[in-house]
Amino acid sequence: PKSEMKEMVKLEPSSDVDPELLRSCTPVTFAIPIEAEYEMDLDSEVFVSGSFCNWEHKIRCDWDPTRRAFSTTVQVPVGVHMYKFVVQNGATSTWVCGPGVRVKDSQGNENNEITVHEPERISSPAGKPRSLSAS
């Protein structure tokens, strides 16, 4: 991962992205629980980064008391992606793997891995797309 990373609150596809690519993105929730293994607490700042953003951005995770975890939801393109969390305590930043599948990259770094599938389409019984609206 690059040392000079831009912080983003959420990584959303920009308006100049190919509409086909936008349709192939799926919302993915990344979460890492507070555990001694991760050397974090409620005062820590937690981010996620990965191959889905070319390791160029770190996306802030917010504390979720229901999950007892830091989490964020990001639009991620379909495919296999590696990712890792950044736990920041004061001036110290540590890259950590969260729970889930772990793999080594070509440089021997251990990362989490996720496979993102096409978003599900809601169809009417006749096979025509159906719009969803609040009544």
Buried (B, 14 or more C-beta within 10 A) or exposed (E): BEEEBEEBEEBEBEEEEEEEEBEBBBEBEBBBBBEEEBEBEEEBBBBBBBBBBEBEBBBBBEEBEEEEBBBBBBBBBBEEBBBBBBBBBEEEBEBBBBEEEEEEEEEEEEBBBBEBEEEEEEEEEEEEEEEEEEE
